[in-house]
Amino acid sequence: MWCPDCQLTPAAADLMQRAVDDMQRTRGLDDAWRPLICGRCGEVTGIVDDREKWVFGTDTRGAGVPVSA
């Protein structure tokens, strides 16, 4: 299902979920990373890693809401 907030396609939502699953498997006890979740549909829209300073995907909370990386 397409969400008007995050605008993820089903294929993109599947890709993001698989990325989070991989992160949980390889770095499950590491608090430096976290998933970004769409507030409307609950799908994973991105991953932020504060230690390594990278972001994969998007943050649907909107401009002005800080997401460190």
N, C-alpha and C positions, 0 to 999 in steps of 0.2 A: 504494500500500500504506500502511496506517495504522500508525504507530509508537507503541508504548505510552509511550515517553519524551517525545517532542516533541508527539505527538498531532496532527500536521499532517494535514489531508486532502490528497488529491492536488491539489485546486484551490489550496489555500493554499501547498503546496510549489511549484507552478508560479508563483504570484504572487511568492513570495519569490525564486525563481531569476531571474525577469524583472527584479525590482528590483535584484538584484546585477549582472545583465548591464548594466542602464542605468547603474549606478554605475561599473562598469568602463569603459564607453564614455565617460562624461563626466568621470570623476575617476580614471582608471586609475593615474595616477602619484602620486596623493595618498595618503600614508600615514596620514592622519587618520581614515580609515574602515576598517572591517573587517567581514566577515560573521561571524555566529555559526552554528556548525555542530552539528547533533545528533551526539553521540558514538556513538549506536547505529545510526542509519540513514544518516547522512552528508548529510542534507538541510539546506539553509540555513533556519534558523529566525528569523533576524533580522539587522539591520545596526546597527552602532554607529558614530557619528561623534563622535570626541572633541573636535574643534575646534569644531563647531557645537553640541555638547552635546545630541544627540538619539539615541534608540533606536527602531527600527522592528522590531516582532516581539518574540520572546521568547528568553531564554537558557535552555537546557535543562540547564545544568551544576548547577543547584540553588541554593538559598539559601546564603549564606555565601561564594560565589565572586564576588569583585568584578568588576563590569563597569563601567568608567568611561564616562561620557558627559557 
